[in-house]
Amino acid sequence: MIRDALDNAIIKELRHNGRMSLTELSHKLSRPRSTVHERISKLETSGIILGYTVLLAEEEVQPRVEVLIMLEVRQQDTRKVLSRIKDFPEVERCLSINGEYDLFVSASAPSIEDLDILVDELGALPGVVRTHTSVVFGAKIDRRKSS
């Protein structure tokens, strides 16, 4: 699906407030409600919008430890490794990258022990050649969180 300016405007508004009503969104974008509804449906059907989520205030979130894991993967095994990574609930994000490593995984859990197990399990996946892990001390900038 090729996105246009209206699709991008809808996505921008929903990123800011995923619970915005169709009526409010239509008013903000100066477009008919039916048009906005149809566009959102197409964005969902095409897989551009995968879902909606809730972000909690920091004080509401249970303390968690976060790690960044770099994985070197044999190219022919990348799809298998990715399908297995999806099974780990601690994994929040997995990015394909270039360079010495192939995948960049962001994961979090209540304890460092839980993440130690995760790293061991990821490293043992068939196709994973090696891993490199860093513990996150804190977020200095996070533009994915709404302000």
Phi and psi in radians as a Rosetta constraint file:
Dihedral C 1 N 2 CA 2 C 2 CIRCULARHARMONIC -1.617 0.35
Dihedral N 2 CA 2 C 2 N 3 CIRCULARHARMONIC 2.174 0.35
Dihedral C 2 N 3 CA 3 C 3 CIRCULARHARMONIC -1.515 0.35
Dihedral N 3 CA 3 C 3 N 4 CIRCULARHARMONIC 2.546 0.35
Dihedral C 3 N 4 CA 4 C 4 CIRCULARHARMONIC -2.045 0.35
Dihedral N 4 CA 4 C 4 N 5 CIRCULARHARMONIC -2.997 0.35
Dihedral C 4 N 5 CA 5 C 5 CIRCULARHARMONIC -1.066 0.35
Dihedral N 5 CA 5 C 5 N 6 CIRCULARHARMONIC -0.659 0.35
Dihedral C 5 N 6 CA 6 C 6 CIRCULARHARMONIC -1.165 0.35
Dihedral N 6 CA 6 C 6 N 7 CIRCULARHARMONIC -0.770 0.35
Dihedral C 6 N 7 CA 7 C 7 CIRCULARHARMONIC -1.017 0.35
Dihedral N 7 CA 7 C 7 N 8 CIRCULARHARMONIC -0.801 0.35
Dihedral C 7 N 8 CA 8 C 8 CIRCULARHARMONIC -1.106 0.35
Dihedral N 8 CA 8 C 8 N 9 CIRCULARHARMONIC -0.665 0.35
Dihedral C 8 N 9 CA 9 C 9 CIRCULARHARMONIC -1.159 0.35
Dihedral N 9 CA 9 C 9 N 10 CIRCULARHARMONIC -0.693 0.35
Dihedral C 9 N 10 CA 10 C 10 CIRCULARHARMONIC -1.102 0.35
Dihedral N 10 CA 10 C 10 N 11 CIRCULARHARMONIC -0.826 0.35
Dihedral C 10 N 11 CA 11 C 11 CIRCULARHARMONIC -1.056 0.35
Dihedral N 11 CA 11 C 11 N 12 CIRCULARHARMONIC -0.747 0.35
Dihedral C 11 N 12 CA 12 C 12 CIRCULARHARMONIC -1.053 0.35
Dihedral N 12 CA 12 C 12 N 13 CIRCULARHARMONIC -0.799 0.35
Dihedral C 12 N 13 CA 13 C 13 CIRCULARHARMONIC -1.170 0.35
Dihedral N 13 CA 13 C 13 N 14 CIRCULARHARMONIC -0.711 0.35
Dihedral C 13 N 14 CA 14 C 14 CIRCULARHARMONIC -1.221 0.35
Dihedral N 14 CA 14 C 14 N 15 CIRCULARHARMONIC -0.533 0.35
Dihedral C 14 N 15 CA 15 C 15 CIRCULARHARMONIC -1.126 0.35
Dihedral N 15 CA 15 C 15 N 16 CIRCULARHARMONIC -0.652 0.35
Dihedral C 15 N 16 CA 16 C 16 CIRCULARHARMONIC -1.274 0.35
Dihedral N 16 CA 16 C 16 N 17 CIRCULARHARMONIC -0.688 0.35
Dihedral C 16 N 17 CA 17 C 17 CIRCULARHARMONIC -2.633 0.35
Dihedral N 17 CA 17 C 17 N 18 CIRCULARHARMONIC 1.624 0.35
Dihedral C 17 N 18 CA 18 C 18 CIRCULARHARMONIC -1.185 0.35
Dihedral N 18 CA 18 C 18 N 19 CIRCULARHARMONIC -0.203 0.35
Dihedral C 18 N 19 CA 19 C 19 CIRCULARHARMONIC -1.736 0.35
Dihedral N 19 CA 19 C 19 N 20 CIRCULARHARMONIC 0.096 0.35
Dihedral C 19 N 20 CA 20 C 20 CIRCULARHARMONIC -1.039 0.35
Dihedral N 20 CA 20 C 20 N 21 CIRCULARHARMONIC 2.357 0.35
Dihedral C 20 N 21 CA 21 C 21 CIRCULARHARMONIC -1.248 0.35
Dihedral N 21 CA 21 C 21 N 22 CIRCULARHARMONIC 2.745 0.35
Dihedral C 21 N 22 CA 22 C 22 CIRCULARHARMONIC -1.022 0.35
Dihedral N 22 CA 22 C 22 N 23 CIRCULARHARMONIC -0.689 0.35
Dihedral C 22 N 23 CA 23 C 23 CIRCULARHARMONIC -1.082 0.35
Dihedral N 23 CA 23 C 23 N 24 CIRCULARHARMONIC -0.825 0.35
Dihedral C 23 N 24 CA 24 C 24 CIRCULARHARMONIC -1.127 0.35
Dihedral N 24 CA 24 C 24 N 25 CIRCULARHARMONIC -0.751 0.35
Dihedral C 24 N 25 CA 25 C 25 CIRCULARHARMONIC -1.114 0.35
Dihedral N 25 CA 25 C 25 N 26 CIRCULARHARMONIC -0.751 0.35
Dihedral C 25 N 26 CA 26 C 26 CIRCULARHARMONIC -1.062 0.35
Dihedral N 26 CA 26 C 26 N 27 CIRCULARHARMONIC -0.746 0.35
Dihedral C 26 N 27 CA 27 C 27 CIRCULARHARMONIC -1.115 0.35
Dihedral N 27 CA 27 C 27 N 28 CIRCULARHARMONIC -0.808 0.35
Dihedral C 27 N 28 CA 28 C 28 CIRCULARHARMONIC -1.051 0.35
Dihedral N 28 CA 28 C 28 N 29 CIRCULARHARMONIC -0.635 0.35
Dihedral C 28 N 29 CA 29 C 29 CIRCULARHARMONIC -1.653 0.35
Dihedral N 29 CA 29 C 29 N 30 CIRCULARHARMONIC -0.040 0.35
Dihedral C 29 N 30 CA 30 C 30 CIRCULARHARMONIC 0.956 0.35
Dihedral N 30 CA 30 C 30 N 31 CIRCULARHARMONIC 0.794 0.35
Dihedral C 30 N 31 CA 31 C 31 CIRCULARHARMONIC -2.285 0.35
Dihedral N 31 CA 31 C 31 N 32 CIRCULARHARMONIC 2.674 0.35
Dihedral C 31 N 32 CA 32 C 32 CIRCULARHARMONIC -1.060 0.35
Dihedral N 32 CA 32 C 32 N 33 CIRCULARHARMONIC 2.528 0.35
Dihedral C 32 N 33 CA 33 C 33 CIRCULARHARMONIC -0.979 0.35
Dihedral N 33 CA 33 C 33 N 34 CIRCULARHARMONIC -0.729 0.35
Dihedral C 33 N 34 CA 34 C 34 CIRCULARHARMONIC -1.103 0.35
Dihedral N 34 CA 34 C 34 N 35 CIRCULARHARMONIC -0.653 0.35
Dihedral C 34 N 35 CA 35 C 35 CIRCULARHARMONIC -1.140 0.35
Dihedral N 35 CA 35 C 35 N 36 CIRCULARHARMONIC -0.789 0.35
Dihedral C 35 N 36 CA 36 C 36 CIRCULARHARMONIC -1.130 0.35
Dihedral N 36 CA 36 C 36 N 37 CIRCULARHARMONIC -0.749 0.35
Dihedral C 36 N 37 CA 37 C 37 CIRCULARHARMONIC -1.051 0.35
Dihedral N 37 CA 37 C 37 N 38 CIRCULARHARMONIC -0.787 0.35
Dihedral C 37 N 38 CA 38 C 38 CIRCULARHARMONIC -1.088 0.35
Dihedral N 38 CA 38 C 38 N 39 CIRCULARHARMONIC -0.745 0.35
Dihedral C 38 N 39 CA 39 C 39 CIRCULARHARMONIC -1.135 0.35
Dihedral N 39 CA 39 C 39 N 40 CIRCULARHARMONIC -0.745 0.35
Dihedral C 39 N 40 CA 40 C 40 CIRCULARHARMONIC -1.091 0.35
Dihedral N 40 CA 40 C 40 N 41 CIRCULARHARMONIC -0.752 0.35
Dihedral C 40 N 41 CA 41 C 41 CIRCULARHARMONIC -1.039 0.35
Dihedral N 41 CA 41 C 41 N 42 CIRCULARHARMONIC -0.746 0.35
Dihedral C 41 N 42 CA 42 C 42 CIRCULARHARMONIC -1.167 0.35
Dihedral N 42 CA 42 C 42 N 43 CIRCULARHARMONIC -0.677 0.35
Dihedral C 42 N 43 CA 43 C 43 CIRCULARHARMONIC -1.135 0.35
Dihedral N 43 CA 43 C 43 N 44 CIRCULARHARMONIC -0.631 0.35
Dihedral C 43 N 44 CA 44 C 44 CIRCULARHARMONIC -1.259 0.35
Dihedral N 44 CA 44 C 44 N 45 CIRCULARHARMONIC -0.808 0.35
Dihedral C 44 N 45 CA 45 C 45 CIRCULARHARMONIC -1.096 0.35
Dihedral N 45 CA 45 C 45 N 46 CIRCULARHARMONIC -0.660 0.35
Dihedral C 45 N 46 CA 46 C 46 CIRCULARHARMONIC -1.388 0.35
Dihedral N 46 CA 46 C 46 N 47 CIRCULARHARMONIC -0.118 0.35
Dihedral C 46 N 47 CA 47 C 47 CIRCULARHARMONIC 1.521 0.35
Dihedral N 47 CA 47 C 47 N 48 CIRCULARHARMONIC 0.115 0.35
Dihedral C 47 N 48 CA 48 C 48 CIRCULARHARMONIC -1.263 0.35
Dihedral N 48 CA 48 C 48 N 49 CIRCULARHARMONIC -0.791 0.35
Dihedral C 48 N 49 CA 49 C 49 CIRCULARHARMONIC -1.699 0.35
Dihedral N 49 CA 49 C 49 N 50 CIRCULARHARMONIC 2.013 0.35
Dihedral C 49 N 50 CA 50 C 50 CIRCULARHARMONIC -1.647 0.35
Dihedral N 50 CA 50 C 50 N 51 CIRCULARHARMONIC -0.344 0.35
Dihedral C 50 N 51 CA 51 C 51 CIRCULARHARMONIC 2.930 0.35
Dihedral N 51 CA 51 C 51 N 52 CIRCULARHARMONIC -3.082 0.35
Dihedral C 51 N 52 CA 52 C 52 CIRCULARHARMONIC -2.224 0.35
Dihedral N 52 CA 52 C 52 N 53 CIRCULARHARMONIC 2.635 0.35
Dihedral C 52 N 53 CA 53 C 53 CIRCULARHARMONIC -2.441 0.35
Dihedral N 53 CA 53 C 53 N 54 CIRCULARHARMONIC 2.963 0.35
Dihedral C 53 N 54 CA 54 C 54 CIRCULARHARMONIC -2.025 0.35
Dihedral N 54 CA 54 C 54 N 55 CIRCULARHARMONIC 2.279 0.35
Dihedral C 54 N 55 CA 55 C 55 CIRCULARHARMONIC -1.827 0.35
Dihedral N 55 CA 55 C 55 N 56 CIRCULARHARMONIC 2.219 0.35
Dihedral C 55 N 56 CA 56 C 56 CIRCULARHARMONIC -1.667 0.35
Dihedral N 56 CA 56 C 56 N 57 CIRCULARHARMONIC 2.606 0.35
Dihedral C 56 N 57 CA 57 C 57 CIRCULARHARMONIC -1.066 0.35
Dihedral N 57 CA 57 C 57 N 58 CIRCULARHARMONIC 2.577 0.35
Dihedral C 57 N 58 CA 58 C 58 CIRCULARHARMONIC -0.901 0.35
Dihedral N 58 CA 58 C 58 N 59 CIRCULARHARMONIC -0.686 0.35
Dihedral C 58 N 59 CA 59 C 59 CIRCULARHARMONIC -1.209 0.35
Dihedral N 59 CA 59 C 59 N 60 CIRCULARHARMONIC -0.289 0.35
Dihedral C 59 N 60 CA 60 C 60 CIRCULARHARMONIC -1.575 0.35
Dihedral N 60 CA 60 C 60 N 61 CIRCULARHARMONIC -0.252 0.35
Dihedral C 60 N 61 CA 61 C 61 CIRCULARHARMONIC -1.552 0.35
Dihedral N 61 CA 61 C 61 N 62 CIRCULARHARMONIC 2.346 0.35
Dihedral C 61 N 62 CA 62 C 62 CIRCULARHARMONIC -1.119 0.35
Dihedral N 62 CA 62 C 62 N 63 CIRCULARHARMONIC 2.486 0.35
Dihedral C 62 N 63 CA 63 C 63 CIRCULARHARMONIC -1.009 0.35
Dihedral N 63 CA 63 C 63 N 64 CIRCULARHARMONIC 2.353 0.35
Dihedral C 63 N 64 CA 64 C 64 CIRCULARHARMONIC -2.383 0.35
Dihedral N 64 CA 64 C 64 N 65 CIRCULARHARMONIC 2.653 0.35
Dihedral C 64 N 65 CA 65 C 65 CIRCULARHARMONIC -1.763 0.35
Dihedral N 65 CA 65 C 65 N 66 CIRCULARHARMONIC 2.396 0.35
Dihedral C 65 N 66 CA 66 C 66 CIRCULARHARMONIC -2.057 0.35
Dihedral N 66 CA 66 C 66 N 67 CIRCULARHARMONIC 2.469 0.35
Dihedral C 66 N 67 CA 67 C 67 CIRCULARHARMONIC -2.262 0.35
Dihedral N 67 CA 67 C 67 N 68 CIRCULARHARMONIC 2.714 0.35
Dihedral C 67 N 68 CA 68 C 68 CIRCULARHARMONIC -2.036 0.35
Dihedral N 68 CA 68 C 68 N 69 CIRCULARHARMONIC 2.142 0.35
Dihedral C 68 N 69 CA 69 C 69 CIRCULARHARMONIC -2.071 0.35
Dihedral N 69 CA 69 C 69 N 70 CIRCULARHARMONIC 2.191 0.35
Dihedral C 69 N 70 CA 70 C 70 CIRCULARHARMONIC -1.745 0.35
Dihedral N 70 CA 70 C 70 N 71 CIRCULARHARMONIC 2.329 0.35
Dihedral C 70 N 71 CA 71 C 71 CIRCULARHARMONIC -2.116 0.35
Dihedral N 71 CA 71 C 71 N 72 CIRCULARHARMONIC 2.267 0.35
Dihedral C 71 N 72 CA 72 C 72 CIRCULARHARMONIC -1.653 0.35
Dihedral N 72 CA 72 C 72 N 73 CIRCULARHARMONIC 2.214 0.35
Dihedral C 72 N 73 CA 73 C 73 CIRCULARHARMONIC -2.233 0.35
Dihedral N 73 CA 73 C 73 N 74 CIRCULARHARMONIC 2.396 0.35
Dihedral C 73 N 74 CA 74 C 74 CIRCULARHARMONIC -1.088 0.35
Dihedral N 74 CA 74 C 74 N 75 CIRCULARHARMONIC 2.262 0.35
Dihedral C 74 N 75 CA 75 C 75 CIRCULARHARMONIC -0.904 0.35
Dihedral N 75 CA 75 C 75 N 76 CIRCULARHARMONIC -0.743 0.35
Dihedral C 75 N 76 CA 76 C 76 CIRCULARHARMONIC -1.202 0.35
Dihedral N 76 CA 76 C 76 N 77 CIRCULARHARMONIC -0.238 0.35
Dihedral C 76 N 77 CA 77 C 77 CIRCULARHARMONIC -1.825 0.35
Dihedral N 77 CA 77 C 77 N 78 CIRCULARHARMONIC 0.047 0.35
Dihedral C 77 N 78 CA 78 C 78 CIRCULARHARMONIC -0.989 0.35
Dihedral N 78 CA 78 C 78 N 79 CIRCULARHARMONIC -0.829 0.35
Dihedral C 78 N 79 CA 79 C 79 CIRCULARHARMONIC -1.087 0.35
Dihedral N 79 CA 79 C 79 N 80 CIRCULARHARMONIC -0.719 0.35
Dihedral C 79 N 80 CA 80 C 80 CIRCULARHARMONIC -1.124 0.35
Dihedral N 80 CA 80 C 80 N 81 CIRCULARHARMONIC -0.749 0.35
Dihedral C 80 N 81 CA 81 C 81 CIRCULARHARMONIC -1.104 0.35
Dihedral N 81 CA 81 C 81 N 82 CIRCULARHARMONIC -0.789 0.35
Dihedral C 81 N 82 CA 82 C 82 CIRCULARHARMONIC -1.068 0.35
Dihedral N 82 CA 82 C 82 N 83 CIRCULARHARMONIC -0.702 0.35
Dihedral C 82 N 83 CA 83 C 83 CIRCULARHARMONIC -1.157 0.35
Dihedral N 83 CA 83 C 83 N 84 CIRCULARHARMONIC -0.545 0.35
Dihedral C 83 N 84 CA 84 C 84 CIRCULARHARMONIC -1.339 0.35
Dihedral N 84 CA 84 C 84 N 85 CIRCULARHARMONIC -0.649 0.35
Dihedral C 84 N 85 CA 85 C 85 CIRCULARHARMONIC -1.039 0.35
Dihedral N 85 CA 85 C 85 N 86 CIRCULARHARMONIC -0.601 0.35
Dihedral C 85 N 86 CA 86 C 86 CIRCULARHARMONIC -1.051 0.35
Dihedral N 86 CA 86 C 86 N 87 CIRCULARHARMONIC -0.406 0.35
Dihedral C 86 N 87 CA 87 C 87 CIRCULARHARMONIC -1.369 0.35
Dihedral N 87 CA 87 C 87 N 88 CIRCULARHARMONIC -0.221 0.35
Dihedral C 87 N 88 CA 88 C 88 CIRCULARHARMONIC -1.598 0.35
Dihedral N 88 CA 88 C 88 N 89 CIRCULARHARMONIC 1.966 0.35
Dihedral C 88 N 89 CA 89 C 89 CIRCULARHARMONIC -1.140 0.35
Dihedral N 89 CA 89 C 89 N 90 CIRCULARHARMONIC -0.363 0.35
Dihedral C 89 N 90 CA 90 C 90 CIRCULARHARMONIC -1.246 0.35
Dihedral N 90 CA 90 C 90 N 91 CIRCULARHARMONIC -0.411 0.35
Dihedral C 90 N 91 CA 91 C 91 CIRCULARHARMONIC -1.294 0.35
Dihedral N 91 CA 91 C 91 N 92 CIRCULARHARMONIC 2.112 0.35
Dihedral C 91 N 92 CA 92 C 92 CIRCULARHARMONIC -1.740 0.35
Dihedral N 92 CA 92 C 92 N 93 CIRCULARHARMONIC -0.511 0.35
Dihedral C 92 N 93 CA 93 C 93 CIRCULARHARMONIC -2.702 0.35
Dihedral N 93 CA 93 C 93 N 94 CIRCULARHARMONIC 2.494 0.35
Dihedral C 93 N 94 CA 94 C 94 CIRCULARHARMONIC -2.395 0.35
Dihedral N 94 CA 94 C 94 N 95 CIRCULARHARMONIC 2.122 0.35
Dihedral C 94 N 95 CA 95 C 95 CIRCULARHARMONIC -2.034 0.35
Dihedral N 95 CA 95 C 95 N 96 CIRCULARHARMONIC 2.463 0.35
Dihedral C 95 N 96 CA 96 C 96 CIRCULARHARMONIC -1.495 0.35
Dihedral N 96 CA 96 C 96 N 97 CIRCULARHARMONIC 2.266 0.35
Dihedral C 96 N 97 CA 97 C 97 CIRCULARHARMONIC -2.300 0.35
Dihedral N 97 CA 97 C 97 N 98 CIRCULARHARMONIC 2.918 0.35
Dihedral C 97 N 98 CA 98 C 98 CIRCULARHARMONIC -1.843 0.35
Dihedral N 98 CA 98 C 98 N 99 CIRCULARHARMONIC 2.903 0.35
Dihedral C 98 N 99 CA 99 C 99 CIRCULARHARMONIC 1.931 0.35
Dihedral N 99 CA 99 C 99 N 100 CIRCULARHARMONIC -2.674 0.35
Dihedral C 99 N 100 CA 100 C 100 CIRCULARHARMONIC -1.084 0.35
Dihedral N 100 CA 100 C 100 N 101 CIRCULARHARMONIC -0.576 0.35
Dihedral C 100 N 101 CA 101 C 101 CIRCULARHARMONIC -1.985 0.35
Dihedral N 101 CA 101 C 101 N 102 CIRCULARHARMONIC 2.822 0.35
Dihedral C 101 N 102 CA 102 C 102 CIRCULARHARMONIC -1.859 0.35
Dihedral N 102 CA 102 C 102 N 103 CIRCULARHARMONIC -0.582 0.35
Dihedral C 102 N 103 CA 103 C 103 CIRCULARHARMONIC -2.237 0.35
Dihedral N 103 CA 103 C 103 N 104 CIRCULARHARMONIC 2.503 0.35
Dihedral C 103 N 104 CA 104 C 104 CIRCULARHARMONIC -2.080 0.35
Dihedral N 104 CA 104 C 104 N 105 CIRCULARHARMONIC 2.039 0.35
Dihedral C 104 N 105 CA 105 C 105 CIRCULARHARMONIC -1.984 0.35
Dihedral N 105 CA 105 C 105 N 106 CIRCULARHARMONIC 2.272 0.35
Dihedral C 105 N 106 CA 106 C 106 CIRCULARHARMONIC -1.862 0.35
Dihedral N 106 CA 106 C 106 N 107 CIRCULARHARMONIC 2.225 0.35
Dihedral C 106 N 107 CA 107 C 107 CIRCULARHARMONIC -2.453 0.35
Dihedral N 107 CA 107 C 107 N 108 CIRCULARHARMONIC 2.688 0.35
Dihedral C 107 N 108 CA 108 C 108 CIRCULARHARMONIC -2.533 0.35
Dihedral N 108 CA 108 C 108 N 109 CIRCULARHARMONIC 2.701 0.35
Dihedral C 108 N 109 CA 109 C 109 CIRCULARHARMONIC -2.744 0.35
Dihedral N 109 CA 109 C 109 N 110 CIRCULARHARMONIC 2.913 0.35
Dihedral C 109 N 110 CA 110 C 110 CIRCULARHARMONIC -1.113 0.35
Dihedral N 110 CA 110 C 110 N 111 CIRCULARHARMONIC -0.463 0.35
Dihedral C 110 N 111 CA 111 C 111 CIRCULARHARMONIC -2.441 0.35
Dihedral N 111 CA 111 C 111 N 112 CIRCULARHARMONIC 2.762 0.35
Dihedral C 111 N 112 CA 112 C 112 CIRCULARHARMONIC -1.160 0.35
Dihedral N 112 CA 112 C 112 N 113 CIRCULARHARMONIC -0.519 0.35
Dihedral C 112 N 113 CA 113 C 113 CIRCULARHARMONIC -1.089 0.35
Dihedral N 113 CA 113 C 113 N 114 CIRCULARHARMONIC -0.714 0.35
Dihedral C 113 N 114 CA 114 C 114 CIRCULARHARMONIC -1.071 0.35
Dihedral N 114 CA 114 C 114 N 115 CIRCULARHARMONIC -0.698 0.35
Dihedral C 114 N 115 CA 115 C 115 CIRCULARHARMONIC -1.289 0.35
Dihedral N 115 CA 115 C 115 N 116 CIRCULARHARMONIC -0.537 0.35
Dihedral C 115 N 116 CA 116 C 116 CIRCULARHARMONIC -1.070 0.35
Dihedral N 116 CA 116 C 116 N 117 CIRCULARHARMONIC -0.749 0.35
Dihedral C 116 N 117 CA 117 C 117 CIRCULARHARMONIC -1.110 0.35
Dihedral N 117 CA 117 C 117 N 118 CIRCULARHARMONIC -0.759 0.35
Dihedral C 117 N 118 CA 118 C 118 CIRCULARHARMONIC -1.029 0.35
Dihedral N 118 CA 118 C 118 N 119 CIRCULARHARMONIC -0.837 0.35
Dihedral C 118 N 119 CA 119 C 119 CIRCULARHARMONIC -1.073 0.35
Dihedral N 119 CA 119 C 119 N 120 CIRCULARHARMONIC -0.731 0.35
Dihedral C 119 N 120 CA 120 C 120 CIRCULARHARMONIC -1.061 0.35
Dihedral N 120 CA 120 C 120 N 121 CIRCULARHARMONIC -0.759 0.35
Dihedral C 120 N 121 CA 121 C 121 CIRCULARHARMONIC -1.182 0.35
Dihedral N 121 CA 121 C 121 N 122 CIRCULARHARMONIC -0.699 0.35
Dihedral C 121 N 122 CA 122 C 122 CIRCULARHARMONIC -1.133 0.35
Dihedral N 122 CA 122 C 122 N 123 CIRCULARHARMONIC -0.737 0.35
Dihedral C 122 N 123 CA 123 C 123 CIRCULARHARMONIC -1.132 0.35
Dihedral N 123 CA 123 C 123 N 124 CIRCULARHARMONIC -0.443 0.35
Dihedral C 123 N 124 CA 124 C 124 CIRCULARHARMONIC -1.527 0.35
Dihedral N 124 CA 124 C 124 N 125 CIRCULARHARMONIC -0.102 0.35
Dihedral C 124 N 125 CA 125 C 125 CIRCULARHARMONIC -1.099 0.35
Dihedral N 125 CA 125 C 125 N 126 CIRCULARHARMONIC 2.394 0.35
Dihedral C 125 N 126 CA 126 C 126 CIRCULARHARMONIC -1.039 0.35
Dihedral N 126 CA 126 C 126 N 127 CIRCULARHARMONIC 2.224 0.35
Dihedral C 126 N 127 CA 127 C 127 CIRCULARHARMONIC 1.843 0.35
Dihedral N 127 CA 127 C 127 N 128 CIRCULARHARMONIC -0.336 0.35
Dihedral C 127 N 128 CA 128 C 128 CIRCULARHARMONIC -1.455 0.35
Dihedral N 128 CA 128 C 128 N 129 CIRCULARHARMONIC 2.118 0.35
Dihedral C 128 N 129 CA 129 C 129 CIRCULARHARMONIC -1.480 0.35
Dihedral N 129 CA 129 C 129 N 130 CIRCULARHARMONIC -0.792 0.35
Dihedral C 129 N 130 CA 130 C 130 CIRCULARHARMONIC -2.838 0.35
Dihedral N 130 CA 130 C 130 N 131 CIRCULARHARMONIC 2.885 0.35
Dihedral C 130 N 131 CA 131 C 131 CIRCULARHARMONIC -2.290 0.35
Dihedral N 131 CA 131 C 131 N 132 CIRCULARHARMONIC 2.799 0.35
Dihedral C 131 N 132 CA 132 C 132 CIRCULARHARMONIC -2.455 0.35
Dihedral N 132 CA 132 C 132 N 133 CIRCULARHARMONIC 2.215 0.35
Dihedral C 132 N 133 CA 133 C 133 CIRCULARHARMONIC -2.136 0.35
Dihedral N 133 CA 133 C 133 N 134 CIRCULARHARMONIC 2.436 0.35
Dihedral C 133 N 134 CA 134 C 134 CIRCULARHARMONIC -2.219 0.35
Dihedral N 134 CA 134 C 134 N 135 CIRCULARHARMONIC 2.425 0.35
Dihedral C 134 N 135 CA 135 C 135 CIRCULARHARMONIC -1.530 0.35
Dihedral N 135 CA 135 C 135 N 136 CIRCULARHARMONIC 2.378 0.35
Dihedral C 135 N 136 CA 136 C 136 CIRCULARHARMONIC -1.493 0.35
Dihedral N 136 CA 136 C 136 N 137 CIRCULARHARMONIC 2.172 0.35
Dihedral C 136 N 137 CA 137 C 137 CIRCULARHARMONIC -1.459 0.35
Dihedral N 137 CA 137 C 137 N 138 CIRCULARHARMONIC -0.607 0.35
Dihedral C 137 N 138 CA 138 C 138 CIRCULARHARMONIC -3.132 0.35
Dihedral N 138 CA 138 C 138 N 139 CIRCULARHARMONIC 2.818 0.35
Dihedral C 138 N 139 CA 139 C 139 CIRCULARHARMONIC -1.685 0.35
Dihedral N 139 CA 139 C 139 N 140 CIRCULARHARMONIC 2.146 0.35
Dihedral C 139 N 140 CA 140 C 140 CIRCULARHARMONIC -1.584 0.35
Dihedral N 140 CA 140 C 140 N 141 CIRCULARHARMONIC -0.645 0.35
Dihedral C 140 N 141 CA 141 C 141 CIRCULARHARMONIC -2.455 0.35
Dihedral N 141 CA 141 C 141 N 142 CIRCULARHARMONIC 2.286 0.35
Dihedral C 141 N 142 CA 142 C 142 CIRCULARHARMONIC -2.498 0.35
Dihedral N 142 CA 142 C 142 N 143 CIRCULARHARMONIC 1.638 0.35
Dihedral C 142 N 143 CA 143 C 143 CIRCULARHARMONIC -1.351 0.35
Dihedral N 143 CA 143 C 143 N 144 CIRCULARHARMONIC -0.160 0.35
Dihedral C 143 N 144 CA 144 C 144 CIRCULARHARMONIC -1.331 0.35
Dihedral N 144 CA 144 C 144 N 145 CIRCULARHARMONIC -0.325 0.35
Dihedral C 144 N 145 CA 145 C 145 CIRCULARHARMONIC -1.534 0.35
Dihedral N 145 CA 145 C 145 N 146 CIRCULARHARMONIC 2.370 0.35
Dihedral C 145 N 146 CA 146 C 146 CIRCULARHARMONIC -1.309 0.35
Dihedral N 146 CA 146 C 146 N 147 CIRCULARHARMONIC 2.639 0.35
